[in-house]
Amino acid sequence: MVESAFFAGRVGVDAAAVICRTLSEVVNRTGWSDAIDQAERHLVAAAIATVGGAIECDDISPQPRLHKVEEIARLAARIREHLDPDGAEPRDAAKQSLRGFSYPKVGADGMARGRYALPPLQLGVFLNAVDSILSPRTPDHGEPGTDSSPANEVKNREGTVFITDDDALIDARTFEQKLLDAVMALIEMATASPAASRLNGAAPTVNVHVTLDDLKAGRGVGWIDGSTEPIPISTVTQLQCDGDTIPILFGLHGEVLNQGKTQRLATRRQRRALAARDGGCVMPGCAVPPSRCQAHHVIPWVSISYLPGKTDLDNLALLCPFHHATIHTSAWTLVMIHGRPHVKPPGWQDPGRAEARHTPTHRSAVVNRLAMLDGRPSASE
């Protein structure tokens, strides 16, 4: 029946392949039966059903299919498990034997690529984990009907314009790029866990090799152990903010000048204070919670003479990984005013704009904002 429907052009290649492959798994284990014939007819009927409710016939303008190929595949799998319940274990064992994750190989373009194969259980864990990172938490402020009038701007008594969500930095990442960033965020959280695997008594640590002159000049490259491709200095400075990364400084003749330590990282108490103050990523329009943010040094941790900068609350701000990289690689900047991070857009975006602060949703910020709307002094003044 599948064959005749396929050659008649009523069932597509993908749907026909799904039906044949799934039913063949049952036949190979149990043999042919009337139940297989009934299942085939049922699946073909589902595959050729149209939105209009009628079986598709030769028509100049056929109606769209009622079921997608993925839905046909799920239906076929349910029928297979009903016809051959004892085959679930061996089928899963076969999938488990095919699972794997290839070690990334660096190509001529410097990009590392690999392949993976996930059985159903591991796929479920993977999807739930990345969905917890990718799931939207705020409405899309670019939707039609969003009020973008000047009423969205808030000024204090000094005339400082506070950034609103209309000033949010556009996230131009593709879905694949967001998915990779979500996976990297999960890996970073796992390596930061006390239960992380230890190597020589320490949690996984990235070694970055960089010359002192390049670090002082803010240009050049750094080299990561295990990689044949360099990273720009902007990435090195980003790693120094909130990554368990050890910068190893080299002189002109290759001598080791200094091997940094991870003491620049914010303490747990400071992280809790930052979470209470910033409420998450301080960039406008970003809803990433504190647990997935990184502590950014507003004044770089490495100064021009390579003296450790302050790791104090009045020099730290929470940024999500995407906006953390943006601050280090774009004209967006952060400044601290009265102990709070203020976001300053690029000059080309709005030359007349003063420093502006993202307003998180924690209680103290809401109280201060209401006070400014009423013309009263805020708690921070």
N, C-alpha and C positions, 0 to 999 in steps of 0.2 A: 504493500500500500504506500509506503514511503517512496519507493522507486517511481511508481506511477504519478504520484503527486509532484515529485521533484521534476520529472521530465515534462510534466504538463505546465511547469512554471508556477505552480501554486504554493510550493514550499521552497524556501531559500536554501542555499548551501549550508549555512551555519545551523539552521534548525534541523535539517535532515541529518547532518553529522551528529548532532546531539542525540537525536532519537535513536539512530542506528548504534552509536557507541554505547549508550546507556542500556538499551535492551540486549545488546550483544553480551554485556557483562553478566546479565541474568541467564541468557541461553547457555553460555559457556559453563555455568555452574549447575544449572537445574535442567537443561534441555528445553526443547520447544514444547509449548502447551497452548491450549485455547486461551489461557490468561494472557499469554504474550500477544496473541492476535488482538485481543480486546484492548490491551494497553497500547498497542501500535495504532489502532483506530482512534483511540481516545487522544493520543498525542498529536496525530495528524490533524484531527478535527480542531484541536486547540491551536495548532500552528497556522491553519488556514482561516480561522475565524477572523472576522473583521469587526471594526467598531460599530458598524451598522447592525450587527447582530446576525447577519446572514452569511452563509458560506460563500466565499468568493467564487465567482464564475468568470467566464471570459467577458470582460467589460473594457471599454475604452478607458474609463477612469476608475480603476479599482479603489476601494476604500482602504484606509490604513489598517494595519493588523491590530488585533485586539491585545495580543500578547507579544512581548519582546522575546528575543532569543534567550535572555537570561531567565525569564519567567518559565519558558518551556523547559530549560535545563533543570530548574528547581522542581517543576512538576514531574519530570522524568526521574529525577533522583528519588522523590517520594514514592513513585510507583515501583522503582527498583527495590527500595528497602521493604516495601510491602510484599513483593513477589519473592524476595530472597533475603529474609531477615538474618539468616545465618551467615550471609556473606559480608556483613558489616565489619566484623573483626579482620578477616583477611584483606578486605579492601583498604581499611585504615592502615594495616601493617604495610601494605604496598606503598601507600602515600608516605608513611614515615620513613621508608627506605629511600625515598627520592628527595627527602628534605635536605636543605643545605644552604650555605651562604659562602660564596666564593670570595677569596681574599682579593681586595681591590688591586687592579693592575693599572699602572700609570702609562697613559698613551703618549704619543708624540706631542700632543697639545698640552701636556701637563695635567690633564684631568684624569682622575682615578675612576675606573668603572668596574662593575662586578655584576653578578647575578645572584638571585636568591629564589628559593622554592619553599613555600610555607604550607604545611598541612593545615586542615581546618582549625584545630585548636590553636596553633601558633598564630594563624591568620587572625583569629578572633582576638587574641591578646594584643597583637600588633595594631589592629584597627581601633580597638577601644583605647589604647594608649595614645595613639596619634590624634584620635578624635578629641581626647581630653585637652589637647593643646590647640587644635585647630577650631574647635567649636566656637561660634560667635557668641559674644557676651553683651554686645551693644548693637542697637540698630544701625543700619548703614545710613550715615548722614548724607550720603550723596543721592539718596532716593528722591524721586520727584515729590514735591510738596514740602520738602524740608525748609524751614524758615532760615534764610541766610541773610536777613536784613541786619542793619547796624544795631538793632535791638539786642542782638546776640552778644554784643561787645559790652564789657563791664569796665568802667574806669574808677580808679580810686581818687582821693582828693588831690593827689599830685598829678593826675592826668595820665598815669600809666595805664596802658591798654592791656587788659588780660587776654591772653589767647583763648579762643573758644574752639569748639570742634570744627568750625569752618576753616580754621587755619591748619588743620591736621595735615601732616606730611602724607602724601599719597603713597600707598604701598603698591608698588608696581611689580611685585614678585608674582611669578606664575604659580599655579597650584603645585606643580612639581617642586619648585623652589621652597614654597611654604612647607611642603611635606618633608623635605630634607631638613629644613630648619627645625621642624617639630621633632624629628628623630634625633637630631643633634642635641636638642634641649633635653630630651629624655636621657640620652647618654650622659650629659653633663650632670643632671640630677642624680643619676645612678652612681657616677664616680665620686660625687660629693657626699654620698651616704656613708655613715659609719660602717655599714655592712659591705662596702665595696671591697673587691679583691685587693690584696696588698702585694706589692712588688718590692722586695728588699725592705719590708717593714713599712713602706709608705704607700699612700694611695696613688693611683695613676697620675703622673706628673709629666707635663710637656716641657721639654728642653728646647729653648730657642737660642740660637747662636747669632750674635749681632756685634758689629764693631762699635766702639765708643763714638767715633766720629759720625757714623751714620745716625746713631741714636740722638746725639746732640744736635745734629743738623736737621733731624726730622725727615730725612729722605734716605733712599737706599733700600736694602732688603735684609731680612733675617732668614735663618735656615732652621728648620725643625728636624729633630732627630727622626730618621726613618723615611724622610721625604727627599726626593732629588730636586724638587721645585722650590724656589724661594717664596717668601711672603713679604708684602710691603711693610714699611715701618709703621704705617697706620694700623695694620693688623697686630704688630708687635705691641704697640701701646695699648690697644684694646685688650689684648690678652693680659697685660700687666694690671689692668684695673680689677678684674674679678675672676681671673682664671688661675688655676693652680699651676702656674707657669713659672719656670725659673729662667730668667735671662742670664746668659753667660756672655760677658763682655770680652772682646778681643782687641788687642792693640794693633798697630800697623804691621808688626812683625809676627802676628799670630799668637802672641802671648796672652794668657788669661789674666785680665785686669781685675775682674770681680765676678763672683757668682752670686746672683741675687738670692734672696730667701722669700718665702711666701708670707712674711710677716705683714706685708702691705694689705692683706685681705681684711675686710671688715669682720669684726667679731660677731658672735651670735647675738649678743645684746645690742650691738649697733644695728644689725639687720632687723631686729624687732622694732627698734626706734625708727628706722627708715621706713618700715612697713606702715607704722602708725602715722608718720609725717607725710609720706608721699602717696600712700594708698595704692601703689603699683607703679607702672611706667609713667614717668612725668611728661612724656611727649603728648601733646594734645591729640585727642581722638583715640588714644591707645588704651585698651582695657585689660592688658596683661596683668595678672595679679602679682603681688610681691614675691610669692614663692617661686615664680619663674623669671624674676628679674635679676639683673646683675648690678653690683654697686660700682658706679662710675666715679672716678676721681675728677672733680671739676677742674682743679689745678692738677696737672699730670703728676703721677706718682714719681716719675723721674724728671728732675729739673735739668737745666742746662749743664750743671756740674755733676749730675748724677747723684744728687743727694735725695734721699727718700722724701717724697712729699707727705703731707699730712693725711693720715687715715682717720679723720675726725668727722663727726656728723655734719659739721658746717662745710665740709669739702666733699661730701658724698651725695649722690642722687641715684635713685633706682631707674634703670632703663631695661627694657626687654632686649634680647639679643639683636633683633633687627634694628631697633633705633640706637642701640649702643654702637653698632657698626656704622650707622649713619652719622652719628656725632663725630666719629673719628675720621670719616672719609668725605664729609660734605661741609658746606658753609654754615650749617646749623650749629649753634653753640649753646652752652649752658653757663650761667653766672649765678653766684650765690648772693642774695640780697636778704638781709635780716635773717640769715640762717635757713633760707628756703631756696630751692632751685628755681631759677627763672629760665625759660626757653627763649632764645633770641633767633628769629628767622633770618635767612640770608638777606643781605642788603638789597639784592636785586629783586627780591619778592615784594618787599615793602620798605623803601628807603627811609620813610619817615616814622617807622614804628619803633617805639621804645622797647626795652626788655619786657617780656611778658611771661607770666607764670601759668603753668598748667594747674588747674584746680581739681585735686582729687576729691573723692566723695566721702572721706572720713569726717567725723563730727566736727573737729576743730576748723577745718577748711570751710565747711558749710556755715558755721557760725560766723567766721570772719567775712565770708562773702555777703551774708545777709546784713552784717554791720555796715559794709561798704555801700550797699544799695540804699541803706537808710541814712548814709552820711555820718555814721558814728565811727569812732576809732575801732579798729580791729584789735583782737587780742595780741597780735604780734607787734603793735605800735606802742 
